[in-house]
Amino acid sequence: MSTRRATIADVARTAGVSSSTASVVFSGKTPVSDATRARVLEAAAALGYTGPDPLAASLRRGRTGIVGVLQRGPLGTAFTDPVQRIMMDGLADAVASIDASLLLLRSGAAASDEPAAGIPAPAAAVTATLATVPLDAAVLIGSLPEAAGDVEALRARGVPVVVIEGDAGEGVPRIALDNHDAQRCVADHVRRLGHTDVAIVTLPSDMNVTQDRLRAAREIFPDAPAHATLASSIDEGLRVGRALFSGRRPTAVLAQSDLLAAGVIRAAEEAGLSVPGDVSVAGFDGVPVDGLAPYELTTMVQPAAAKGRAAGAAIVAMLTGDRPASVLFTSVFRSGNTTGPAPGR
């Protein structure tokens, strides 16, 4: 028994019309009579033909209509982390102008990834996938050393690459954020309030922005201890905050994300501390955080949607033959009610 997929030519022959007439019934680009349309659709139903083959259509166009988005860690972060969610919205808006959709892929392998027996290491699996998955272009979020193989695999195929907040090498457009200057700005704000006993709650150590922000904070507070988290989440901020406030507590905490800052504030409340009377807390990102009222977080507001749109614009430029632009975005300081003078000032 033949398993060959019916074609538009088979439908046309069965319906007694030309292939071009049968084609326009499915495309809707040219009007046809109701009788002809009914004849073509009846033939298609009889043959089990459901419409044009999307792979064949993409080959004719020379594009797949897919832009890959490579990120570290669990792919669900794109939906749960507010910064990434807003950034992805901006990226999707930008590539919609060329009728492209986004495909989430994992980038490289985190340093803690351990392959199970008989299962290839994640980095090898990712690189193998990137060698075959249909893509018009790719956006790399961050550029950890583990992601170098991803970039090589994509460039070997001639797939254009854009990197957000990282450096993927010469010739790869960069969409950057002033992480260092922004973190130094909020740290300086805390110093001007008289704080000297400060703790830093960092993003995971394998995120490319973590060290930039940590270096900036320590330019203001050289002796400030750093406490790494496993993810940018309220739960992780709460966990680290509980440890901070169980012993000799700092008078101020610099958190590298607003979600971490919200968790630290909850830990302070659990410990019976007032914010900012007993302890000041500052974040980074400027995103809405549910349940934070009556607090308005002191933070650096970054243009997450604009970063995504800029990455999408670079992709569009490369696919349409224009020169893509690298962009450096600036964060804006927002003074809230979670920071105040150091106790005793």
PEDAUR-V273570 format. One record per residue. PHI is phi in whole degrees, -180 to 180 (NA if undefined). BURIAL is + if it has 16 or more other C-alpha atoms within 10 Angstrom, else -. Layout:
[[PHI BURIAL] [PHI BURIAL]]
//
This chain:
[[NA -] [-75 -] [-111 -] [-62 -] [-72 -] [-61 -] [-112 +] [-64 +] [-67 -] [-63 +] [-63 +] [-61 +] [-63 -] [-67 +] [-82 +] [76 -] [-128 -] [-75 -] [-62 +] [-65 -] [-67 +] [-62 +] [-64 +] [-71 -] [-61 +] [-84 +] [-82 -] [72 -] [-80 -] [-134 -] [-67 -] [-133 -] [-70 -] [-61 -] [-66 -] [-65 +] [-60 +] [-63 -] [-63 +] [-66 +] [-67 +] [-66 +] [-65 +] [-63 +] [-64 -] [-65 -] [-91 -] [75 -] [-87 +] [-105 -] [142 -] [-60 -] [-70 -] [-62 -] [-66 -] [-64 -] [-65 -] [-68 -] [-65 -] [-65 -] [-75 -] [83 -] [-141 +] [-94 +] [77 +] [-123 +] [-113 +] [-79 +] [-118 +] [-101 +] [-137 +] [-78 +] [72 +] [-59 -] [-68 -] [-63 -] [-59 +] [-63 +] [-106 -] [-100 -] [-86 -] [-62 +] [-65 +] [-67 +] [-63 +] [-66 +] [-64 +] [-65 +] [-60 -] [-64 +] [-64 +] [-62 +] [-60 +] [-69 +] [-81 +] [-62 -] [-66 -] [-115 -] [56 -] [-103 +] [-117 -] [-102 +] [-123 -] [-80 -] [-135 +] [-84 +] [-96 +] [55 +] [-139 +] [-65 +] [-59 -] [-87 -] [-66 -] [-121 -] [-69 -] [-77 -] [-60 -] [79 -] [-113 -] [-61 -] [-58 -] [-53 +] [-61 +] [-65 -] [-65 -] [-63 +] [-63 +] [-63 -] [-63 -] [-67 +] [-78 +] [-126 -] [-65 -] [-68 +] [-144 +] [-88 +] [-163 +] [-142 +] [-116 +] [-103 +] [-91 +] [82 +] [-146 +] [-67 +] [-54 +] [-65 -] [-89 +] [-60 -] [-64 +] [-61 +] [-63 +] [-61 +] [-64 +] [-69 +] [-69 +] [-64 -] [-88 -] [79 -] [-86 +] [-62 +] [-128 +] [-125 +] [-117 +] [-103 +] [53 +] [180 +] [-139 +] [-101 +] [105 -] [-63 -] [88 -] [-101 +] [-57 +] [-118 +] [-109 +] [-115 +] [-126 +] [-77 +] [-56 +] [-64 +] [-65 +] [-67 +] [-66 +] [-65 +] [-61 +] [-72 +] [-66 +] [-66 +] [-59 +] [-66 +] [-63 +] [-67 -] [-82 +] [97 +] [-81 +] [-126 +] [-98 +] [-123 +] [-115 +] [-116 +] [-109 +] [-98 +] [-68 +] [-52 +] [-65 -] [-94 +] [-86 +] [-68 +] [-84 +] [-60 +] [-69 +] [-58 +] [-71 +] [-67 +] [-60 -] [-64 +] [-64 +] [-79 +] [-68 -] [-93 +] [-125 +] [-60 -] [-99 -] [-67 +] [-72 -] [-111 +] [-120 +] [-80 +] [-113 +] [-94 -] [-167 +] [-84 +] [-150 +] [-63 +] [-61 +] [-70 +] [-63 +] [-65 +] [-62 +] [-69 +] [-61 +] [-60 +] [-67 -] [-62 +] [-94 +] [-87 -] [-125 -] [-73 -] [-90 +] [-76 +] [-93 +] [-151 +] [-129 +] [-101 +] [-101 +] [-84 +] [-153 +] [-67 +] [-65 +] [-63 +] [-62 +] [-62 +] [-66 +] [-63 +] [-62 +] [-63 +] [-64 +] [-63 +] [-63 -] [-59 -] [-83 -] [79 -] [-98 -] [-95 -] [-116 +] [-100 +] [-59 -] [-93 +] [-146 +] [-94 +] [-134 +] [-123 +] [-118 +] [-160 +] [140 +] [75 +] [-107 +] [-66 -] [-125 -] [-63 -] [80 -] [-86 -] [-57 -] [-89 -] [-83 -] [-118 -] [-69 +] [-75 +] [-161 +] [-104 +] [-92 +] [-100 +] [-85 +] [-63 +] [-64 +] [-65 +] [-61 +] [-64 +] [-64 +] [-65 +] [-64 +] [-65 +] [-64 +] [-66 +] [-62 +] [-59 +] [-60 -] [-66 +] [-78 +] [-107 -] [87 -] [-95 -] [-87 -] [-75 +] [-109 +] [-84 +] [-134 +] [-113 -] [-97 +] [-113 +] [-88 +] [-120 +] [-72 +] [-128 +] [-87 +] [-110 -] [-106 -] [-102 +] [-127 +] [-156 +] [-57 +] [-59 +] [-52 -] [93 -] [-97 -]]
//
